[in-house]
Amino acid sequence: MIKYSLIIILTIGVFSMCANKKSIQFEFPEKMTDSIKLVNQAYAEKGLALYRVSCAKCHTDTVKRREVIPDFTSEQLSNYEFRIANKKHEDNLGETQLTQDELILINMFFNYKKKK
Amino acid sequence: MKIKFFTIFATLFGLIFMGAFRNDDNSNVYNSTYSFFFKGYENSSERLQKYVQSGINNEDSLRDLIHQARMDLKTLDFWFRYANPIQYKLINGPLPVEWETEVFEKYEKPYKRIGSGLTLAELALNDNDTQGVIKYIGSIHSALNHFKPDSMSGLFKTADHFAFCNRLYILNLSTLYTTGFECPDQNQIIPELLSMLKGVRTIYSAYSKTYIQNPLDDDYLEKYDACIRFVENQPKNPQLFDHYTFVSQYVNQLYRLHSNWILKNDFRSKSMLDYTINKEAKSIFDKEIYRGQNTKGIFLRVNNQNDLTKIEQLGRLLFNDPLLSGNLQRSCASCHIAEQGFTDTTQGTALAFNHRGKLKRNAPSLLNSEYNHLIMQDGKHLTLQEQALSVITNPEEMNCPESLILKRVLSCKTYKTILEDLSKLTPQAPAPSIEHVLSALTFYYSKFNASKSDFDAAMELKLDLSVKAKRGFNLFMSKAQCATCHFLPLFNGVKPPFVGSEFEVLGVPDDTAFTRFGADSGRYLINPSFETLFAFRTGTLKNINRTAPYMHNGVYKTLREVVVFYNEGGGNGRGLNISNQTLSSDKLELTEQEISDILVFLSTLNENYTIDKQPIELPKSKNKQYNDRVLGGTY
């Protein structure tokens, strides 16, 4: 019996984790062609992965076990100012920790992420 | 009782008032010091302007006025260069037009900056160009408005700015202030340096009075005072000045003490001028003093030593594997031979891919390429990985279509297994990709950059160079004028604050007899303008002794020929007529003995890296036609 309940709990756990990962949705401009959407979605997903590595620790909330990512504008993530916005950024988001190319991908993610 | 009470009250009030007054007084010392130096320069600048406006009657008087203004400007350089380098170029810029320097290449495209001010005015005066003098002096006044004491008060609010102004100042003591950069009159270099050292000492005193929470350390001030005494006792002739001792015993020691102080006080910069400088570096000659390139590429976050070794081994295999070339015959190692300083010392330029003719440019050494912001001699690429891809796909070089690269690599089981393993470390790309291949390559060859040279060790007081090498270095920094373009510590075109690379037009001919010139437009191909035509990025002199042949087209086989080329004033010195040559066409008049000393000094820039010579075997591919390929290629 304990065995079964463990399996059930684990299964629910795995499903809910998957559900959390899938909860991020993207939205693209209507006039964007499907092929371009696919390319941009691939970039945005890379950006999401990088966000999870470099930013989520401070910026992501978990509400009812769901990953809640705030919205950021591209101005907030622009270039150099972003890296010195505060002490934590200065210590953790220099180019040795997050390259300019990676920052552009994170920007793509926020650009196409469905806004709240 | 009343009187007693009144007396106590009055005394207390007086004490508080005096205390407040004294405190207020000290809190203003720093700002007043700035205003004092600013006013001094403003006055001499106005005198100069009035003299020019009233018609230039006497060239010597004008020269004296320029020299006086320069002296008054020297202390302000401490703040100006950091606070607003673009406006400062209008007060004392080295060139009439600049494109690349101080452009933060990762974030800004090159844009045209106009230079003006004292240096150019004096050069115009030397050329009897009265209109030039009027123009260059005329622009100073409006630029000076950007530095009025009121405009600086925001910067002066906290002590942080001082720490970073001072860091830039110390770095420039080793690169600009003793070499004649921005100082056309050789006889003025050391007097100006001394005036600056003393002026900055006044700034230090004022600083410690005002920012009492973060005073300068005593050991720093003692070293600084010793540095002033050293310069006071040196000859005023820059050719006799002991640059070797100045940099090693004083400037680099000051940098070490100052770095410790910055860390101790946790100063923070808001200026992007400080962006690439590594706070942890305790020596100007630490290879990590600034960050140029991301050599790890997509593996940026991998820090586990076992994983790094795996990446390096993969990179080493790929580097030697002709699988990455269209015809399976050329590898990276064909032109960048580890035993030959990661270049090919046997050829001026390499054979074209189709075996017909030669490439246009010499294969540059890969050693220390990480310390450039712009890659390739024309600065075409921003990252090392981008550069690697462009060589692999270039029809004249390796000619492998981009779509084939990954397919071919993954057709080898060994590569596939390693790449699948490694891609687990990169969440943004969980399956093997071309980025993994390129990043392994750049990581592999960049590992050799960690080694240092005897010269670096000497600057860190770990050994002493020979008398001849020291003489060579002193010539390098003075008479030979090499250091006005090859900046310490990497001897490349990246000068403090290490955010941009310089490009120069030298007039390098296409043949040693100077009968042909201009086959390669250089930087013009990327950023077309009058100034960039035939310009090339200034390369590092580290390992220069083992990376022959030289110049963008490999025209010179020996280093001696290169020094002689400079000694004669570059292309224009040999009769070519290049209107935008940035190298002076004046002869340097170096003697044979001096050339020989410089060559001995340059050999101390060889770095002590070792190449592991274990035999490597290329992985087998499931596509049999790939398995005839030869390790390293056959070019």
Chai-1 contact restraints between the chains, C-beta under 6 A:
chainA,res_idxA,chainB,res_idxB,connection_type,confidence,min_distance_angstrom,max_distance_angstrom,comment,restraint_id
A,K46,B,Q428,contact,1.0,0.0,6.0,A-B,restraint_1
A,A49,B,P427,contact,1.0,0.0,6.0,A-B,restraint_2
A,A49,B,Q428,contact,1.0,0.0,6.0,A-B,restraint_3
A,L50,B,Q428,contact,1.0,0.0,6.0,A-B,restraint_4
A,V53,B,P427,contact,1.0,0.0,6.0,A-B,restraint_5
A,N79,B,Y107,contact,1.0,0.0,6.0,A-B,restraint_6
A,Y80,B,Y107,contact,1.0,0.0,6.0,A-B,restraint_7
A,Y80,B,M272,contact,1.0,0.0,6.0,A-B,restraint_8
A,I84,B,K270,contact,1.0,0.0,6.0,A-B,restraint_9
A,T99,B,N294,contact,1.0,0.0,6.0,A-B,restraint_10
A,Q100,B,K106,contact,1.0,0.0,6.0,A-B,restraint_11
